[in-house]
Amino acid sequence: MQPGENEMQEAMRHHLAGRLGEAEAIYRRVLAANPNDIDALFNLANVLSATGREDQGVAGFLRVIQLKPDCAQAFNNMGNVLARQGKLDQAAAAYQQAIRFKPDYADAHYNFGNALRDLNRVDQAIAAYERAIRLKSDFAQAYSNLGNSLVLRDRYEEAIVVCRRLIELRPDWPEGHFNLGNALQSTRRSRAAIASHLRAIQLKPDFVEAHSNLGSALRDEGDFDASVAACRRAIELEANCADAYNNLGNTLKDMARHEAAAAAYRRAVELRPGDASFHSNLIHAMQYNRVCGRAELREEVQRWAARHAEPCKPRIQPHTNDRAAGRRLRIGYVSGDLCEHVVGRNILPLFRERDAKSFELFCYSNGSPADGHGKMFRSLCDGWREISGVADDAAAKMIRDDGIDILVDLSLHSAMNRLPIFAQKPAPVQATFAGYPGTTGLSAIEYRLTDPYLDPPGHGDDFYVERPLRLPHSFWCYDPEAMGVARGFEVAPLPALGNGRVTFGCLNNFCKMNAAVLETWAKVLLASAGSRLLLMAPRGECRAELLAHFEELGVEAARIEFVERQDRAAYFRGYDRIDIGLDTFPYGGHTTSLDSLWMGVPVVSLVGATAVGRAGLSILSNAGLPELAADDTGEFVRRASELAADLPRLEKMRRGLRQRMLDSPLTDARGFAAAVESAFRRMWSEWCSKGD
């Protein structure tokens, strides 16, 4: 054995034992004697990279490659260093070279997948991980990252299979159970997701992300108390966990703890200021908070736009769309709710009744599950694009390449919005609609669709950035087929005639509750002797707090009955037990009020200062019942109690409400579609006339 070989063996022993300084000294001695010793050059480059001298490490690998151009391992290790430096394009190129010279190099395929994933080239990353697994069937980390990437592309069932295989390989690896939990939660299997996250935590008690995502899964399951505890545990473990604060905010919002939710969201935004979705969650939640004024909300929307939209302006490109005013237009819809979601159900009539000769429809789906409604949307549009996991720049390019003339946001600041895409203005005309009546705050969105009751001319237009285009009648179109109540849900007899007492009710989202609502409802109950209240509320502390609040207001707990969130059939049958619906404020019921009227239950509403608080006025006016919309809480109490005292009127109203809806603009799908398309044509004509 040659002296140099002895030295290399000694250096390798030091290297493998982690004594990098001793190893480096020997490698340098070997190179002093033989500057072209490839093994010494390669090992020294590894030491340099591992000890923070990454540029020197890259230079060392390049020297190895110069001497041995087909050295796959040098390309791979150099790629690892470049990836750590954030030079992802260069890292990907290095991995490709490693694979070129050694096609069966599983680690290089895996590393290439990581670089592609971080470059948002998720589909290519998936292919790289799959290749790594074919070459190395027990490659646990590749299975893990493949599962995560499949979730990003909404390929949830495949992700679940991959995660289960990972658990077979590494049953005691907490990350495998965590990844499986995430995939299960994405398919709405929250109970199974909870079990997976609990197993991950059992294996790794300080697993911050598992505690945080457990909180999210528990929220989906309706166990809000446990959800809060899980999120707070994640924060105890890592005080700066932005995701945990965001998840905590989501649950606190659902519990109607508005101030605490806002504080949690603000902390999430502070910790991760570049996350537009966290900031949107704050804005959306603020609208439920009765102590949040219009000025405060507008300021927050402006902050969102300054932080997340203004930096996108340099990416706006000139539009070359044909300016012929009367031609067939391409309409693009961006949403994560084109499925069995309230937005999807409301927008479906517009798709079904569209003028196909005049309008071509493209959907950009940000995570809609492939349920029955999702498949229906696919069948009704001319182009369907999945953009979940697609970077904003790439999605904007996709929209430009599709030649979209009018791009419509269906989310505003609600969950799964993609407003940063709109900030790049990939279409010449942009509008917002349907998510909820409000403002996005984006100057790149010129229009918002509304109606004369939500936004009377001159009423609060200064609150909005977008210009209002008022549909002639209603912001909503209630389609019994889309809502799932076209058949088998007849209106039940008036409950009060059978049980001798009036039952008020509210099956609205619990997050719309607040102290002022409860105080007003308590006055209604006290003004209507023997009456009851049926309320949808989460189990646990929320119910106890509500009962205590009502008792403080003089209403016995025995007069309050709770129901949990239910499937749609049970939800609709719940209206069979309600005589009169009581609306929430400042964020009123929207689709739930329409559901209530369809099931024969009139709703007493309070006219609010913002569009989300004027939904009751819009719906009731279109149904020919404007007298049920009160201007103040005193009038609200009077109208509800007077209706409760007149059972003949209430019974007649119940029998006629469904036909009243059928005869109104609220169920006129063709008229609704024509009105929206007329608004589109007006938008387009205005852009064509600008000529800029």
BELCORQUI-V166629 format. One record per residue. RES is the residue in one letter. PHI is phi in whole degrees, -180 to 180 (NA if undefined). Layout:
BEGIN
res=RES phi=PHI
res=RES phi=PHI
END
This chain:
BEGIN
res=M phi=NA
res=Q phi=-75
res=P phi=-56
res=G phi=-61
res=E phi=-68
res=N phi=-61
res=E phi=-63
res=M phi=-64
res=Q phi=-65
res=E phi=-64
res=A phi=-61
res=M phi=-65
res=R phi=-62
res=H phi=-61
res=H phi=-60
res=L phi=-67
res=A phi=-84
res=G phi=86
res=R phi=-90
res=L phi=-71
res=G phi=-62
res=E phi=-64
res=A phi=-63
res=E phi=-61
res=A phi=-59
res=I phi=-70
res=Y phi=-57
res=R phi=-68
res=R phi=-65
res=V phi=-61
res=L phi=-72
res=A phi=-63
res=A phi=-81
res=N phi=-143
res=P phi=-60
res=N phi=-104
res=D phi=-72
res=I phi=-63
res=D phi=-63
res=A phi=-66
res=L phi=-60
res=F phi=-64
res=N phi=-67
res=L phi=-65
res=A phi=-60
res=N phi=-65
res=V phi=-64
res=L phi=-60
res=S phi=-65
res=A phi=-76
res=T phi=-111
res=G phi=86
res=R phi=-101
res=E phi=-68
res=D phi=-62
res=Q phi=-66
res=G phi=-62
res=V phi=-61
res=A phi=-61
res=G phi=-65
res=F phi=-65
res=L phi=-64
res=R phi=-67
res=V phi=-61
res=I phi=-66
res=Q phi=-62
res=L phi=-81
res=K phi=-138
res=P phi=-61
res=D phi=-102
res=C phi=-80
res=A phi=-61
res=Q phi=-67
res=A phi=-65
res=F phi=-61
res=N phi=-63
res=N phi=-67
res=M phi=-64
res=G phi=-59
res=N phi=-62
res=V phi=-67
res=L phi=-62
res=A phi=-64
res=R phi=-63
res=Q phi=-81
res=G phi=82
res=K phi=-92
res=L phi=-69
res=D phi=-62
res=Q phi=-67
res=A phi=-62
res=A phi=-61
res=A phi=-64
res=A phi=-65
res=Y phi=-63
res=Q phi=-62
res=Q phi=-67
res=A phi=-60
res=I phi=-69
res=R phi=-60
res=F phi=-86
res=K phi=-144
res=P phi=-59
res=D phi=-96
res=Y phi=-86
res=A phi=-61
res=D phi=-62
res=A phi=-66
res=H phi=-62
res=Y phi=-63
res=N phi=-65
res=F phi=-61
res=G phi=-60
res=N phi=-62
res=A phi=-65
res=L phi=-64
res=R phi=-61
res=D phi=-69
res=L phi=-90
res=N phi=64
res=R phi=-100
res=V phi=-67
res=D phi=-62
res=Q phi=-68
res=A phi=-62
res=I phi=-58
res=A phi=-62
res=A phi=-67
res=Y phi=-63
res=E phi=-63
res=R phi=-66
res=A phi=-61
res=I phi=-70
res=R phi=-63
res=L phi=-81
res=K phi=-143
res=S phi=-65
res=D phi=-107
res=F phi=-79
res=A phi=-61
res=Q phi=-65
res=A phi=-66
res=Y phi=-60
res=S phi=-61
res=N phi=-71
res=L phi=-64
res=G phi=-59
res=N phi=-61
res=S phi=-68
res=L phi=-64
res=V phi=-62
res=L phi=-60
res=R phi=-99
res=D phi=63
res=R phi=-96
res=Y phi=-68
res=E phi=-64
res=E phi=-64
res=A phi=-62
res=I phi=-64
res=V phi=-61
res=V phi=-64
res=C phi=-66
res=R phi=-66
res=R phi=-65
res=L phi=-60
res=I phi=-67
res=E phi=-62
res=L phi=-73
res=R phi=-133
res=P phi=-62
res=D phi=-100
res=W phi=-93
res=P phi=-60
res=E phi=-61
res=G phi=-64
res=H phi=-68
res=F phi=-62
res=N phi=-63
res=L phi=-63
res=G phi=-59
res=N phi=-64
res=A phi=-65
res=L phi=-65
res=Q phi=-65
res=S phi=-67
res=T phi=-102
res=R phi=66
res=R phi=-98
res=S phi=-67
res=R phi=-64
res=A phi=-65
res=A phi=-63
res=I phi=-59
res=A phi=-61
res=S phi=-67
res=H phi=-66
res=L phi=-64
res=R phi=-66
res=A phi=-60
res=I phi=-71
res=Q phi=-61
res=L phi=-76
res=K phi=-143
res=P phi=-58
res=D phi=-99
res=F phi=-76
res=V phi=-58
res=E phi=-62
res=A phi=-67
res=H phi=-61
res=S phi=-63
res=N phi=-74
res=L phi=-60
res=G phi=-58
res=S phi=-66
res=A phi=-66
res=L phi=-64
res=R phi=-61
res=D phi=-60
res=E phi=-84
res=G phi=87
res=D phi=-95
res=F phi=-69
res=D phi=-61
res=A phi=-68
res=S phi=-62
res=V phi=-60
res=A phi=-62
res=A phi=-66
res=C phi=-65
res=R phi=-67
res=R phi=-65
res=A phi=-60
res=I phi=-70
res=E phi=-61
res=L phi=-75
res=E phi=-144
res=A phi=-61
res=N phi=-107
res=C phi=-83
res=A phi=-63
res=D phi=-61
res=A phi=-65
res=Y phi=-64
res=N phi=-65
res=N phi=-64
res=L phi=-63
res=G phi=-59
res=N phi=-59
res=T phi=-71
res=L phi=-62
res=K phi=-61
res=D phi=-64
res=M phi=-87
res=A phi=64
res=R phi=-96
res=H phi=-67
res=E phi=-67
res=A phi=-66
res=A phi=-64
res=A phi=-61
res=A phi=-64
res=A phi=-65
res=Y phi=-62
res=R phi=-63
res=R phi=-68
res=A phi=-62
res=V phi=-65
res=E phi=-63
res=L phi=-75
res=R phi=-136
res=P phi=-64
res=G phi=-84
res=D phi=-87
res=A phi=-65
res=S phi=-68
res=F phi=-61
res=H phi=-67
res=S phi=-64
res=N phi=-59
res=L phi=-62
res=I phi=-62
res=H phi=-63
res=A phi=-67
res=M phi=-59
res=Q phi=-73
res=Y phi=-86
res=N phi=-88
res=R phi=-67
res=V phi=-90
res=C phi=-92
res=G phi=-86
res=R phi=-61
res=A phi=-64
res=E phi=-64
res=L phi=-66
res=R phi=-63
res=E phi=-61
res=E phi=-68
res=V phi=-63
res=Q phi=-65
res=R phi=-64
res=W phi=-59
res=A phi=-63
res=A phi=-64
res=R phi=-83
res=H phi=-113
res=A phi=-103
res=E phi=-57
res=P phi=-63
res=C phi=-85
res=K phi=-57
res=P phi=-61
res=R phi=-88
res=I phi=-69
res=Q phi=-113
res=P phi=-61
res=H phi=-102
res=T phi=-112
res=N phi=-60
res=D phi=-61
res=R phi=-87
res=A phi=-63
res=A phi=-67
res=G phi=-99
res=R phi=-75
res=R phi=-67
res=L phi=-103
res=R phi=-99
res=I phi=-104
res=G phi=-112
res=Y phi=-113
res=V phi=-114
res=S phi=-165
res=G phi=-104
res=D phi=-122
res=L phi=-83
res=C phi=-164
res=E phi=-78
res=H phi=-126
res=V phi=-57
res=V phi=-68
res=G phi=-60
res=R phi=-65
res=N phi=-75
res=I phi=-90
res=L phi=-57
res=P phi=-60
res=L phi=-63
res=F phi=-71
res=R phi=-69
res=E phi=-102
res=R phi=-67
res=D phi=-86
res=A phi=-66
res=K phi=-73
res=S phi=-105
res=F phi=-138
res=E phi=-103
res=L phi=-111
res=F phi=-124
res=C phi=-114
res=Y phi=-115
res=S phi=-91
res=N phi=-104
res=G phi=107
res=S phi=-71
res=P phi=-69
res=A phi=-84
res=D phi=-90
res=G phi=-60
res=H phi=-69
res=G phi=-60
res=K phi=-65
res=M phi=-65
res=F phi=-60
res=R phi=-58
res=S phi=-73
res=L phi=-95
res=C phi=-110
res=D phi=-89
res=G phi=-149
res=W phi=-125
res=R phi=-125
res=E phi=-89
res=I phi=-119
res=S phi=-65
res=G phi=84
res=V phi=-90
res=A phi=-60
res=D phi=-56
res=D phi=-60
res=A phi=-68
res=A phi=-67
res=A phi=-63
res=K phi=-63
res=M phi=-58
res=I phi=-67
res=R phi=-62
res=D phi=-64
res=D phi=-77
res=G phi=68
res=I phi=-67
res=D phi=-91
res=I phi=-128
res=L phi=-106
res=V phi=-118
res=D phi=-85
res=L phi=-112
res=S phi=-127
res=L phi=53
res=H phi=-100
res=S phi=-79
res=A phi=-59
res=M phi=65
res=N phi=-71
res=R phi=-128
res=L phi=-59
res=P phi=-59
res=I phi=-66
res=F phi=-64
res=A phi=-62
res=Q phi=-86
res=K phi=48
res=P phi=-73
res=A phi=-121
res=P phi=-67
res=V phi=-126
res=Q phi=-136
res=A phi=-143
res=T phi=-126
res=F phi=-167
res=A phi=81
res=G phi=-56
res=Y phi=-169
res=P phi=-77
res=G phi=-171
res=T phi=-126
res=T phi=-85
res=G phi=87
res=L phi=-93
res=S phi=-68
res=A phi=-75
res=I phi=-102
res=E phi=-81
res=Y phi=-129
res=R phi=-136
res=L phi=-86
res=T phi=-148
res=D phi=-142
res=P phi=-67
res=Y phi=-90
res=L phi=-66
res=D phi=-138
res=P phi=-59
res=P phi=-51
res=G phi=84
res=H phi=-96
res=G phi=70
res=D phi=-62
res=D phi=-68
res=F phi=-75
res=Y phi=-99
res=V phi=-86
res=E phi=-77
res=R phi=-83
res=P phi=-78
res=L phi=-117
res=R phi=-90
res=L phi=-66
res=P phi=-65
res=H phi=-127
res=S phi=-132
res=F phi=-68
res=W phi=-111
res=C phi=-129
res=Y phi=-95
res=D phi=-111
res=P phi=-56
res=E phi=-65
res=A phi=-66
res=M phi=-78
res=G phi=83
res=V phi=-125
res=A phi=-69
res=R phi=-136
res=G phi=83
res=F phi=-128
res=E phi=-74
res=V phi=-73
res=A phi=-80
res=P phi=-60
res=L phi=-61
res=P phi=-57
res=A phi=-62
res=L phi=-70
res=G phi=-93
res=N phi=-108
res=G phi=77
res=R phi=-146
res=V phi=-89
res=T phi=-113
res=F phi=-84
res=G phi=-159
res=C phi=-149
res=L phi=-108
res=N phi=-72
res=N phi=-57
res=F phi=-61
res=C phi=-63
res=K phi=-86
res=M phi=-78
res=N phi=-164
res=A phi=-61
res=A phi=-65
res=V phi=-62
res=L phi=-64
res=E phi=-63
res=T phi=-68
res=W phi=-65
res=A phi=-61
res=K phi=-65
res=V phi=-63
res=L phi=-63
res=L phi=-69
res=A phi=-82
res=S phi=-125
res=A phi=-55
res=G phi=77
res=S phi=-73
res=R phi=-126
res=L phi=-130
res=L phi=-103
res=L phi=-134
res=M phi=-80
res=A phi=-151
res=P phi=-68
res=R phi=-70
res=G phi=99
res=E phi=-59
res=C phi=-57
res=R phi=-67
res=A phi=-61
res=E phi=-66
res=L phi=-63
res=L phi=-62
res=A phi=-63
res=H phi=-66
res=F phi=-63
res=E phi=-65
res=E phi=-62
res=L phi=-90
res=G phi=95
res=V phi=-105
res=E phi=-65
res=A phi=-59
res=A phi=-65
res=R phi=-88
res=I phi=-110
res=E phi=-124
res=F phi=-109
res=V phi=-128
res=E phi=-92
res=R phi=-61
res=Q phi=-130
res=D phi=-71
res=R phi=-64
res=A phi=-62
res=A phi=-66
res=Y phi=-60
res=F phi=-67
res=R phi=-68
res=G phi=-61
res=Y phi=-69
res=D phi=-63
res=R phi=-99
res=I phi=-110
res=D phi=-91
res=I phi=-138
res=G phi=-88
res=L phi=-112
res=D phi=-85
res=T phi=-96
res=F phi=-157
res=P phi=-79
res=Y phi=-105
res=G phi=-81
res=G phi=-71
res=H phi=-114
res=T phi=-65
res=T phi=-63
res=S phi=-68
res=L phi=-64
res=D phi=-57
res=S phi=-61
res=L phi=-62
res=W phi=-61
res=M phi=-89
res=G phi=86
res=V phi=-108
res=P phi=-68
res=V phi=-121
res=V phi=-93
res=S phi=-127
res=L phi=-110
res=V phi=-76
res=G phi=-97
res=A phi=-87
res=T phi=-114
res=A phi=-61
res=V phi=-65
res=G phi=-95
res=R phi=-112
res=A phi=-62
res=G phi=-59
res=L phi=-60
res=S phi=-63
res=I phi=-65
res=L phi=-67
res=S phi=-65
res=N phi=-68
res=A phi=-86
res=G phi=78
res=L phi=-127
res=P phi=-63
res=E phi=-67
res=L phi=-87
res=A phi=-101
res=A phi=-97
res=D phi=-87
res=D phi=-149
res=T phi=-68
res=G phi=-63
res=E phi=-68
res=F phi=-57
res=V phi=-64
res=R phi=-64
res=R phi=-68
res=A phi=-67
res=S phi=-71
res=E phi=-65
res=L phi=-66
res=A phi=-65
res=A phi=-84
res=D phi=-119
res=L phi=-63
res=P phi=-59
res=R phi=-64
res=L phi=-65
res=E phi=-68
res=K phi=-65
res=M phi=-63
res=R phi=-63
res=R phi=-67
res=G phi=-102
res=L phi=-64
res=R phi=-64
res=Q phi=-66
res=R phi=-59
res=M phi=-66
res=L phi=-64
res=D phi=-89
res=S phi=-105
res=P phi=-63
res=L phi=-63
res=T phi=-117
res=D phi=-86
res=A phi=-63
res=R phi=-65
res=G phi=-64
res=F phi=-62
res=A phi=-62
res=A phi=-63
res=A phi=-67
res=V phi=-65
res=E phi=-68
res=S phi=-64
res=A phi=-65
res=F phi=-60
res=R phi=-63
res=R phi=-67
res=M phi=-56
res=W phi=-66
res=S phi=-62
res=E phi=-66
res=W phi=-68
res=C phi=-62
res=S phi=-75
res=K phi=-67
res=G phi=70
res=D phi=-107
END
